[in-house]
Amino acid sequence: PPALEPAGKDLAEAADAETDAELARDSARDSLLLDPACPKCGTFDHVRVTVAERDAWVNSQITKLEREYRLAKRARERAENRLRILERQGGIQQSIARSVTETYRGTIGRQW
């Protein structure tokens, strides 16, 4: 059906946007882990810094990128669902068309 083509294109674009957002977030996270301002894990001057604390610091720096990734992921999921619905509707329409065709074939030559 013609509606599937735009839905497929929308899904591809949404998947690309999700990938771009994920890569941007992950790249920022990696850069922050190497940043001199990033808390180092271990015990320094009797102060213990855990991996969880370091990760919390990194995550607090990338909240906007994390949000953009999550929104892109939801958009891709919506596009997938839309395509799936259109595919099902197309299958139902084909099934009805076959049923009507078979019914019509069975009535040829018969008197009502």
N, C-alpha and C positions, 0 to 999 in steps of 0.2 A: 504494500500500500504506500501511496505517496507520503503519508504522514510519518512513515518510518525513517525516511531519509533525513529530514531536518532533526528528528529526535536522535538519530545516530550521530549526526554532526554535533549536536548539542552535547551529547555524552562524551565525544572525543575531546571537545573543547574544555569541558568540565574536568576530564581526567588530566589533560595537560596543565590546567590551572592548579589542580591539586598537587601535581608533581612539582611544579614551579614553587608553590608555597611550602611544600615539605622540604625541598632542597634549600630554600632561603632560610627556613628555620634551622635546619640541621647545620648549615654553613655558619650561621651566626652562633649557634651553640658551640661548635668546634672552635671558632675564633675566640669566644669568651673563655673557654677552658684554657687557652694558651695565653690569655691576657695577663699581664703582670698584676692587675688589680684583683684577679680571681683568687679567692681564698685557697691556700694550699692545704691539703689534707695532712693531718699528723698533729703532733703535740709540739708547740713552740712556746718557749717561756711559760711553761705550765698551763698553756691554753690549748685545749684540744679542739681541732676542727675536723668534723666527720665528713664523709662523702655526701651524706644527706644534706648537710649544711652548705657544702660547696654547690651541690646540684640545685638547692633552693635559691642560692645567689644567682646562678646562671639562669634558671627559669624566670626569676624576677626581672631579668634584663631582656627577655625575649617574649614577654606576654603578648605584645602586639602581633608578632610573627606567628606565635602559637594560635592566636585567635584567627588570623587570616588562614592558616592551614586548616583549622577545624571548620571554618565556614566553607572553604573550598571543598573539603571532604563531604560535607553535607550537600553541597550543590551537585557534586558528582553522584552521590547516592540518590538524590531526587531525579537526576537525569536518567540513571539506570532504571529506577522504578517507572518513570514515564515511558521509557522504551519498552519495558516488560509489559506494561498495561496495553500499549498500542499493539504489541505482538499478539497478546491474548485476544484483544478485540478483533484483530485481523483473522485469527484462527476461528473465532466464533462466527464471524461474517461468512467465511468460506464454508463452514459447516452448515450454516443456514442455507446458503446458496446451493450446496450439494443436495440438501434435503428437498428444497423447492424443485430443483431440477429433476430429482428422482420421482417426486410426486407428480410433476407435470408429465413426465414420460409415461407414468402408469395410467394417466387419464386419457391419453391419445386414443381415439377411436371408441371411447366409451360414451354412453349417453348418461347424463345426470338425471 
